């Protein structure tokens, strides 16, 4: 992944982990794979 994409993953992960209204069970690697699949050409 590009540095910009990696930064985007980090920002999304931090925002989701600090969301207090609901408990979110998320691993950074899973989020990373998901975002990578969005950018991948099919």
C-alpha positions as CSV (number, residue, x, y, z in Angstrom):
1,X,0.0,0.0,0.0
2,X,1.0,3.6,-0.5
3,X,1.9,5.8,2.4
4,X,-1.2,7.8,1.9
5,X,-3.4,4.7,2.0
6,X,-1.6,3.5,5.2
7,X,-2.2,6.9,6.7
8,X,-5.9,6.7,5.8
9,X,-6.1,3.2,7.4
10,X,-4.5,4.6,10.6
11,X,-6.9,7.6,10.8
12,X,-10.0,5.4,10.3
13,X,-8.8,2.9,12.8
14,X,-8.1,5.6,15.5
15,X,-11.5,7.2,14.9
16,X,-13.4,3.9,15.1
17,X,-11.5,2.8,18.2
18,X,-12.3,6.1,20.0
19,X,-16.0,6.0,19.1
20,X,-17.7,5.8,22.5
21,X,-21.4,5.3,21.7
22,X,-21.0,1.7,20.7
23,X,-18.3,-0.9,21.4
24,X,-16.5,-1.7,18.2
25,X,-14.4,-4.9,18.0
26,X,-11.9,-4.2,15.2
27,X,-8.4,-5.3,14.4
28,X,-6.2,-3.0,12.4
29,X,-5.1,-5.9,10.1
30,X,-8.7,-6.6,9.2
31,X,-9.4,-3.0,8.5
32,X,-6.2,-2.8,6.4
33,X,-7.2,-5.9,4.3
34,X,-10.7,-4.5,3.8
35,X,-9.5,-1.1,2.6
36,X,-6.9,-2.8,0.4
37,X,-9.6,-4.9,-1.2
38,X,-11.6,-1.7,-2.0
39,X,-8.6,-0.2,-3.9
40,X,-7.7,-3.5,-5.7
41,X,-8.9,-3.8,-9.2
42,X,-11.1,-6.8,-10.0
